[in-house]
Amino acid sequence: MTMTTKPLEELIHDLSPQLRKEVRTFVEFLLSKDRQSKPHRLRQDWAGTLHAEGQTGVALQHLASEWRTE
C-alpha cells in the first residue's frame, strides 16, 4: 500500500509519539483557524447613533473632508 492510499488514521498511527503530538497541534490550529474564518452575522447595533448625537452622515462626511485637508 502506498502512502497516499493509506487512511489518515493509519498514517498517524505509524508516526512516533512526538510526531503525533505535532500532528495534533497542527490539527487543533487548523480547527481554530476554520472557526475564525466563518462569516459572522453583520451587526447593526450602531444604527441611529449619529442621529442620537445630532449628526448626520453628510455632516460627518464634511468633517472628514475638512480633517483630510488640514
C-alpha positions in Angstrom: 0.0 0.0 0.0 1.4 3.4 -0.9 1.5 6.4 1.4 -1.3 8.2 -0.5 -3.8 5.3 -0.3 -3.4 4.6 3.4 -6.2 6.0 5.6 -5.2 9.1 7.6 -5.6 7.2 10.9 -3.1 4.5 9.8 -0.6 7.1 8.7 -0.9 8.9 12.1 -0.6 5.6 13.9 2.7 4.9 12.2 4.2 8.1 13.5 6.3 8.4 16.6 4.6 9.8 19.7 6.4 13.1 19.3 5.2 13.5 15.7 1.7 12.5 16.7 1.8 15.4 19.2 2.8 17.7 16.3 0.0 16.4 14.2 -2.5 17.1 17.0 -1.2 20.6 17.5 -1.4 21.3 13.8 -5.0 19.9 13.5 -6.1 22.0 16.5 -4.6 25.0 14.8 -6.5 24.3 11.6 -9.7 23.8 13.5 -9.3 27.1 15.3 -8.5 28.9 12.1 -11.5 27.4 10.4 -13.8 28.6 13.2 -12.4 32.1 12.9 -12.9 32.3 9.2 -16.6 31.5 9.3 -18.7 34.5 8.3 -20.3 36.4 11.2 -23.7 38.0 11.2 -23.4 41.7 10.3 -24.1 43.8 13.4 -26.0 47.0 13.0 -26.5 47.9 16.6 -24.8 51.2 15.9 -27.6 52.3 13.6 -29.1 55.6 14.6 -26.1 56.6 16.7 -25.3 59.6 14.6 -28.9 60.8 14.7 -28.9 60.5 18.5 -25.7 62.6 18.7 -27.3 65.3 16.5 -25.1 64.4 13.5 -26.0 63.3 10.0 -23.9 61.2 7.6 -23.5 64.2 5.3 -22.3 66.4 8.1 -19.8 63.7 9.1 -18.5 63.5 5.5 -17.9 67.2 5.5 -16.0 67.0 8.8 -13.9 64.1 7.5 -13.1 66.1 4.3 -12.0 69.1 6.5 -9.8 66.8 8.6 -8.1 65.5 5.4 -7.3 68.9 4.1 -5.8 70.3 7.4 
